[in-house]
Amino acid sequence: MPEFTHRTRAVALVVTALGVACGTAAVAPAAGGDRPAEVAEAAQQPGPFDDTFYVPPKALPAGQPGDVIRWRPALPALNSANADGWQVMYLSTNALGERDAVTATVLVPKNADPATTPIVGYAPGTQGPAFKCTASQAIERGTLYDQPAVNDLLSRGYAVAVTDYEGYSPETTPTYITGRSEGPAVIDAVRAAQRFPQADLEPDAKVAFQGYSQGGGAVMWAGQQQPTYAPELNLVGVAGGGVPADLNEVAEGLDGYVGFGFLAFAAVGLDAAYPELDLDSYLNETGEKAITEAKQQDCVVELLAKYPGKKISDYTTHDPLPTPQWQARIEENRLGATAIQVPVFQYHASADEIVNTPQADALHRRYCELAVPVTWKTYASDHLSGIFAGNADAGQFLADRFEGKPPEPNC
């Protein structure tokens, strides 16, 4: 980890230790009901302050999705002057429906009124397979490319819970692009923010989800899952851009093209979520070496720079994607099977070379068929600039939802 992060963590440790000594930093169980004793005890003191923070306990504590397992202060490089921040580990649910632990960063504007502060569950875009790419670490370094969107939300007076997604630790592999894992991670980051007493947020606060690219898919999954997975959330809107809705269609547009690194990472992510897929059994020697190196060192820049024009056949003895096992899991993670029950703003770059536009348009039309009040908009940009092209409109869409204004769907 960069030296800056170590210095930041050292300062946080001193400040927090002083707070604990003065009786100001201990975390009590969340209001609104008794939390399980194991979770409450684990969350009383901050830490650990090294990378083991990200390693889930060997035996997860009792509790419900969204309960905080541990926490420590965060000093985001670009927000420390206007927001208080914490990193939290919380209980969630993986793609197999089993309990897991996920980390996130919770940011609250310093002038926030707890009684009225809305909460945005922010889902970051692709970071990369290596542990160093974790979104919470990027926030502290000041290198998160989603940071302008997060900053805009904070400037509007919203609390923001930025999930790291499942699998970011020194000992695990991210379940990248697996919607059935990403949706709960987004939802439970919001629950964790609400249950973390120092954030001082209300359990009935208005909630929205926002994200782009991987994050756009994650928030659509969170929106589809929320009615049954987290019906208590006061969800008012979902804003997602660059959405990878149909993984088969996205894969077809990446094989042999500039974004092949994202396709390779998606295969790694699905394999991490569903061990029976056994990706290793399909890899040739080149593939084994590339995947091992990627897990150790590749972030989004490397995914773009190292693999342009590469093909699945360069790294495998035979293509796993068409097999029944892989197709079954890919189908499980295709968006559009159920409706989102709140207004949706879905946007896309018209010249998207990473996440092709037609499959996203098909999702928008499917949501219209399901009577989702969806507003669809395209921008004259490519994928990477699309996040900036649509950010202002996404922010205004959520502001209107928080203010109770009626949506203007364009199905």
N, C-alpha and C positions, 0 to 999 in steps of 0.2 A: 504494500500500500504506500502511496506517496508520502513523503516526509511531512507535507502540509497537514495531511489527515492525522498523523500521529501527534503533531503539535496541537491541532484542534481538539483531539480527544483528550490530551493531557490537560489542557485548559478546562475543558468540560468537567473532567474528573475533579479538579481542584474546586471549581465553582460549586459543583453538586455536593461534594463532601462538606463544604462550608454550609450549604443549605440544609443538609441532613443534620449537621451538628446544631444548627439553629432551630431545628424542628419544622422546616418549611418544605422539605423535598420528599418526604415519605409519601407514598401513594397508598391511599386507602381503597377498599373495595368500592366499586361504582355504585352510585345512588340508584334507587329504584328496585332494589332487591339484593339479597345476599349473594355474593359471588362465592364459588367454590373455594374452600380454605386453601387448597394447594395453589390455585392461581393467585389468590390474594396475597399469600405469603411470598410467592416468587416475585410479585410486582412491588413489594414494599421498598426495596433498595435498588438503585440503578446499577447497571453493568451486565456482563463484563465489558471492559473497555478496549478489548482487542478483537481480532476477527472471530473469536469463538462466540461472540454475541450472535452471529448468524447461524450457528450450529444448533439445531433443535435438540431438546432434551431426548435422551435415548428412550425414555418413557414419557409420553406427553401427559401433562397434568389433566385432571378432570376439568370439565368446563364445557362451555358452549362456543360455537363459532363466533369469533369476534372478541373473546376474552383475552386479556393481555397476559402474556407469560412473563415477559421481561421488558425493560425499557432503559434508555440512557439519553442524555441530552444530545441534541444535534445542533451544530452551529453552521447552518448553511452559508456558504461563502457569499451568496448574492442577496440573502434575506435577513441576516442576523440583526440588521438595524431596524427592521420593520415587522419582524415576525418572531415569535417563540417557536422553537422546534424540538421535537423528540423523535428518536427512532424507537419503534416498538416491535416486538415479536408477538404474534397473536395466533390463536387457533383458527383454522379454516378447514376446507374440505377439498380433497384432490379429485381428479377426473374419475376415479373409481368409487367415489362416494365415501372414502375413508378420511379419518381425521388427519390433518397435517398442521405444520406451523409455517407461517409466512412472516416476513418483515416488511415494514413500511416506514415512511417518514410522515409525521403529523406536523403541520404548520398552521399556526393561528396568528392572525394579525394582532399586533400589540394593543391596538385600540379597539379590539373586538368587544361587543356587548354579548355576553354569553346567552342572554335571553333571546336574541334575535339573529345570531350568526348562522347563516346556512353553511352546509358542508358539501364540498365537491370531492367525490372519489375520483382521483386522477389516475389514469392508466397510461404509463409512459410507452413510447414507441420502442422498437427493437434496440436493445443495448448490446447484445452479444452473448456468447455462451460462457465466457470466462468469468470467474467470480469477481474479478476486479471491475467488471462492467456493471455491477449492481447499481440500480438507479440511486439508492440512498448514498452510495459512495460518490457517484457523479454529482449529486446535489451538493455534497460537502466540498468537492473539488471545484465546483462552479462550471462543470462541463456537460451538464444534462441539456441536450438540445431541445427538450420540451420546456426548459426553464422560462422562456418568455410567456408561454401560456400559463404556467404556474404563477408567475409574477403578476400577470394580469388578474388572475382570480384573487390573489391576496390583496391587490390594490383596490379591488371592488369590495373588500371587507369580508371575503369568504374564508373559512377554514378549509384546508386542503389536505387530504390523506393520499399520499402517493405510494402505491403498492410497489414492492420489488418483484412480485409474482413468486410462485412456488419454485424452490430448487436452487436459489442463490445462496450458497454457502461454500466454504472450502472443501466440503465433503460430498456435495451433491451436484446434479446437473439440472439446469432450468427446464421446465416443461413448456418450452417456447411454442406459441401459436396454438396450444391446446385449450380451446375455449372453455371446456368443462372444468378446467382448473383455474383459468384466468378470471372467469366470472365471480366465483366465490372469493377469490383473492381481493378483487375490487370491493365487493360488498362488505367483506369482513374487515377491510381496512377502515371503512367508515364506521362500522360497529365498534372497532377498537378505539377510534378517535372519540366516539361518544362515551365509551366506558372508561377512558383514561382520565382520572379526576383532574390532573394538572391542566389538561386542555380546556376544561370547564365548559364543555359543550352540552347542549340539551339533547336528551334521548328522542324528543319529538321534533328536532330541528328539520327544516326543509333540506332535502338531499338531492343532488344531481350527480351524474357520471359524465366525465369527459375524457377523450383520448384520441390519438391519431395512430394510424398504421396498426401495429400490433395492439396498441392501446385502443384504436377505434373498434377492432374486433372484440377486445376484452370488455368494453363498456356495453356493446350490443349484447354480448352474452350475459353480462350482469343485469341488463334491463330485462332480458327474456327470463332469467332465473329468479329475479327478485320477488314476483308475486307468490311463489311457493317457498322459496328459500329464505326470504327475509321480508315477510308481509308487514312487519312492524315498522319498516323504514318509511318515512314520509317522502317518498320519491316523487319529484315533480318534473324531471326532464332528463334526457340523455342526448349528448352531442358527440358524435363519432365521425372521424374522417379517415379516408384511405383504408376502408374496411376490407380485410381479407375474409370474405364471407364464405366462399367456396374454395377449399384448399386444393382440390383437383385443378380447377381453372387457374388458380394462382400459380401452381406448380408448373403447369404447361407453359405459362408465360415466362418462367424463370429458367427453365432447362436450356442451357446453351446461350444464355443472354447475360446482361450486365449484373443482374441480381442473383446469380446462382448461389452465392454464399448464404442468402436468406433461405433458399430452398434446402440447402444442406443442413442449416441450423434447425429448420422446421422438422426435418427427419429426425434429428437428434432429440428435439423436444418431444415429439410424439413417442419416440422410443423410451424416453425417460418417464413419460406419463403411463405408458402401457408396456411393461417389460416383456410381454409375450411377443411383441413385434420383432425383437431380437435383431436389431439393425446390424450388429457385428457380423452376423452370419451371411450378410449380403456384401460385405466390404471386401475389396481386393487389398493388396498391400499398400497401394497409394492411398486408398480410402482410410485404412486403419491409421496410417501416419497422420493424414490431414485432420481427421476427427480428433485424435488425441491432442494434436497441437492446438486445434481450435478451442477445445475445452479449457486448455491451460492459458491461452494468451489472446484469443481473438475477441475484439469488440466490433462495433458496427463499421468503423473505418476499415478494419482488416477484412470484414465480410465483403465489402465493396471492392477493395483494392486487390485482394489475392485471388479471386475466383471469377473474374469476368469472362464470359464465353465458355466456361466449363460445363460439362454435361454429367448427368447421373452415371453414364457408362464409363466415364473416366475414373470413377471411384468404386465401382461395384462389379461383382461377378455377374449379377443379374439384378434388374430393377425391382425393388421391393414394392413400389407404389401400386402396381396393378394387382397385387396378390389379394386374395379374399380377406386375409387378416388385416392388412393395411387399409383396404377399402372400407371395411366395417368401421374402423376407428375414425377414418377421415369423414365418413358419412355422419357419425355421431357428433362430429365437431363442425358440421355445416350449419350456418345461421339460417333462420327463417322458418323453423318448424313451429314456433309459437310466437304469439304477439307480445310486443312490449306495450304495457298498459298506460304509459304516459307519453307526452309529446316527444318526438325524436327529431333532431337535426342531423341529417346524414349528408356529408359532403365528400367530394372527390376531385382529384386533379384530372383534367380532361386528357392530358398526355402522360398519364401515369405509366412509367416503364417498369415499376416494381410490382405493384398490386393492380392488376388490369382493371380498367374502368367498367367494362360490360358486366362482370360478375357482381360488382357493387351495385350497379344500376338494377340488376336482376333482384338483388335483395331489397332495394327500395320499392320496386314494384310488388314484390311478395308481401312486404309490410303493408302496402296499400290494400292488397287483397284481404289481409287480416284486419283491416280497419284501424291500423295504427295511424295516429295523426302525425305523419312524417313530412318534414320539409326537406326536399332534396335540392342540392345546389352543386354545380361544378365550377371549377376555376381553370383558367388558361395557365396551367403550370405543370411541372413534373412532380413526381412523388415527393422528393425531398423538400421542395419549396412549398408543397401543398399545405403543410402544417402551418406555415406563416400566412399563406393566402387565406385560409379559412378561419384562423384563430379569432379575429375580431368578431366575425359573425357568430361563431360558436359561443363566445363570451356573452354577446348581446342576447342570443337565444336563451341562455341559462338565466341571465339577469331578468329577462321578461317572465320566465317561469317562476323565479323566486318572488317576483312582484305580483304574481297572480294574473298576468295578462293572458288572454286566450291565444292559442297558437294559430298560425296561418299555414296549415298543410297545403301541399300542392300536388296531391295525387292525381 
